Amino acid sequence: MGVPCGPINALDDAFKFAESLGLNPIITMNQDGEARKQVANPITFSKTPVRYAVAPPSLDEA
């Protein structure tokens, strides 16, 4: 009996792999006039697209 498993990727390799599958793993949002990259939602629905309304908080933001 086998154990289901896959490769363990470094973070940059994981994004490259997602891109090779035709996915868009990174989105860019503007916050305080600055473009910031963030991880895209991995779940997509054909009739209910994902909305990115607010950028994530900064590291020093509560």
C-alpha positions in Angstrom: 0.0 0.0 0.0 1.5 3.3 -1.1 1.4 6.7 0.6 0.1 9.5 -1.6 2.8 12.2 -1.7 4.4 14.8 -3.9 7.5 17.0 -4.0 8.2 19.5 -1.3 8.9 22.7 -3.2 10.6 25.9 -2.0 8.3 28.8 -2.1 9.6 30.2 -5.5 9.4 26.7 -7.0 5.8 26.3 -5.9 4.9 29.6 -7.7 6.8 28.5 -10.8 5.0 25.1 -10.7 1.6 26.8 -10.4 2.4 29.1 -13.4 3.5 26.1 -15.4 0.0 24.7 -14.9 -1.5 27.9 -16.3 -2.5 29.3 -13.0 -2.1 32.9 -11.8 -0.8 32.4 -8.2 0.1 36.0 -7.6 -2.0 39.1 -7.8 -0.9 42.8 -7.4 -2.9 45.2 -5.3 -2.3 48.9 -4.6 -2.0 50.0 -1.0 -1.1 53.6 -0.1 0.0 54.2 -3.7 2.4 51.2 -3.7 1.9 48.0 -5.7 2.1 45.0 -3.5 2.1 41.3 -4.5 0.0 38.8 -2.6 -1.0 35.2 -3.1 -4.1 34.7 -5.1 -7.1 32.8 -3.9 -6.6 29.2 -5.1 -10.3 28.5 -5.4 -12.2 29.7 -8.5 -15.9 29.5 -9.4 -17.2 30.1 -12.8 -20.3 32.1 -11.7 -18.8 33.8 -8.6 -15.4 35.3 -9.3 -13.1 36.2 -6.5 -13.0 39.9 -5.5 -9.9 41.4 -4.0 -11.4 44.5 -2.3 -8.8 45.3 0.4 -5.0 44.7 0.5 -3.6 42.6 3.4 -2.3 44.5 6.4 1.3 45.6 6.6 3.6 43.7 9.0 3.4 46.4 11.6 -0.3 47.1 11.2 -2.8 45.7 13.7 
